[in-house]
Amino acid sequence: LTVLVFGNKSLVKEVVNLVKKYGTMSNNFTVAFASSIFKSVEELIEEVGNKSVDRKLLKKCIKYGRDEPNVSARVLTVHYSKGLEFSRVRLGDDFVSLINQPKNENDSTWEHIVGSRKYNKNKIIGPIPTSIGNNDDTRINLWYVAVTRAKHELQMNKKYSEFLNISNYY
């Protein structure tokens, strides 16, 4: 399994959660990571601090490097996954939302998502895809990179699932 995350904070969280869930001092569970901030296992463990996980267990279970062979799982920032493919990919929860959540039902963005006026007059169905501004290009590109890294299985997060559901609706 490879977990792709947007940022370094989520990378630390995912690594710790995987070690907590699957790592023991007696099994061979290992998780590799790669990010722009943490360049060694020691740096990542220092960031974790004393967040209810045994530091010895972390040191035993964590390896640094995106191409580390024979690991149980990988956690990478999307930047570090460019150009690579993985059999199974799970998207982290820290990506920006691809849909616009209106403030209330009178928000003008709702007008595009009302159902067939013939059957659902004035019935609100849900949010609409967000408009993409100039500053969003990098984030949208990272989404694309993330969802195209999986060779066989992509485990979507809630934000991407909602975006696909809305896209399929149209």
Number of C-alpha atoms within 10 A of each C-alpha: 18 24 23 28 28 21 18 18 14 19 25 20 13 22 24 23 13 19 21 15 8 14 21 16 11 8 10 13 18 22 28 23 28 25 23 11 11 18 13 15 19 16 11 23 19 11 12 18 11 10 9 9 14 15 16 10 15 24 14 19 25 26 19 19 19 18 13 14 8 10 16 16 20 27 31 27 24 24 17 17 23 13 9 13 15 17 12 16 25 20 23 25 17 16 21 14 18 20 19 15 15 14 10 9 13 9 10 10 18 19 14 13 18 16 16 10 9 7 8 11 10 13 13 14 13 16 20 22 18 13 10 12 7 6 8 12 11 10 16 16 10 21 20 12 18 26 18 16 23 19 13 10 13 19 16 16 14 13 17 20 13 19 19 15 10 17 12 8 9 7
